Amino acid sequence: MKLGKNRLAIRPDVVSQVSGAGLVIPEGSREKPDRGTVIAVGDGSVWSVGDKVSFPKHLGFTTEDAEGYAVVVLFDEDVLYSS
């Protein structure tokens, strides 16, 4: 995946499909993930591939990679922290 300057691609963590009480949560009602793993970085990024990061749910845009997984593309400075 080729990214512009100061951008990164994040594969969001999978959100549980079952609540703590054992109820199945419909896809439209699940929370959008706000954590994930960096899978690609643009030039000048302070992050590295493989970093676990947290990001705001409402920023960036979601697309799919070549393998069909969801990928969120953000600006470098939009990442809140790394764990």
C-alpha positions, 0 to 999 in steps of 0.5 A: 500500500503506497501512502502519502507523506505523514499518513499511515494505514491501520488494521483495526482490531476485531470487535466482539460479536457477542456481548458479555451476557452472551447476546449476539450484537448485530453488525450495525450496532457494534462500536467502531474499533478505535485501536489497531495495528499499523500496517503501512506508513508514508514518508516522514511518519513517526510510527512504525509498521507493527505499532499498536495504536489508538485513534479517534473513531470519526477521523480518517477513511476506511478502505480494504486492503488487497486481502479484503481486510478493513484498513483505516488511513489517517494522518500521523498526528491523528493517532492518540497514543501507542501501547 
